[in-house]
Amino acid sequence: MGDADSRWRLGLALGVTASFMGVEAAVGLWTGSLALLADAGHMLSDAGGLAVALVAARIAARPRDGQRTLGWKRASVLGATLNASLLLAIAFSIVVEGIGRLGEPAEIRAGPMMVVAAIGLLVNLGMAALLHGGHQHDLNRRAALMHVLGDALGSVGALVAGGLVLTMGWGWADPVASLCIALIIAVGAWRILKEATEVLMMAAPREISFESVREVMLAEPGVFAVHDLHLWSLAPGAPVLSAHIVVNEEAVAPIVRRRLEDRLRTVLHFEHLTIQVEQNGEMCRCCPTDEVPRPEAAR
């Protein structure tokens, strides 16, 4: 899924979600269903979340410039962070209201509630299908998809609660369903927020082992040692590496570096590489002395 296609899908999902949100809220108020109102509230957050994702996707697609030399990809991570925070806030508000309703279950018109919930489920499944595909390495789109899937779960919860109220007269099923929805939303949002924080804190990518990178580099003929190795990500799926390598005295440094860069791009899929080459015996002036191998170690 290309960037332009991704933005088009986000825009369409935003339009459909915003349109159905008003219908669900109105029916939720009429039927007295907290589960339906919770789902409508989540659809409101969806509309905001999809708008944030769309704006972030547009910004992330901008070319790099003299001030932002690595480009704007982090904009999608910031958008995902904002969306995850919004999801957690919505989940908290649903929990507070749901706990209050447990003590005093409200009267619910279960029939209309289930009809609207069923329509909402179909709408959300359609939006999920629209946003699915290629989202694994796009935290921003994954956050938007999480919004929509949370809505789909909300519709399922409203359907189940409506069925229990209609057939069994269990008024407490509605607030219990809303609490379950809130828990699922919060868990998904926390995962996205945690991953976004790791990217912003420049942690090593989860899918790439620090030791495996070092082993690949040391396995390259001519490389004697590796130090000052750093791994991080511009965004999920865009890993970056910087390192110093020490090559044997008989090795041709430019050839070794070029072979190593090709290997790292092919095997570990690094997007940006910065490798400084030092000949064995050369002192590295920018690293702590305990990180740099001593020349006599090569003998």
Helices and strands as residue ranges (DSSP letters): H 3-31, H 34-60, H 74-103, H 110-131, H 139-168, H 173-200, H 210-218, E 223-233, E 239-247, H 253-268, E 272-279, G 289-291, G 295-298
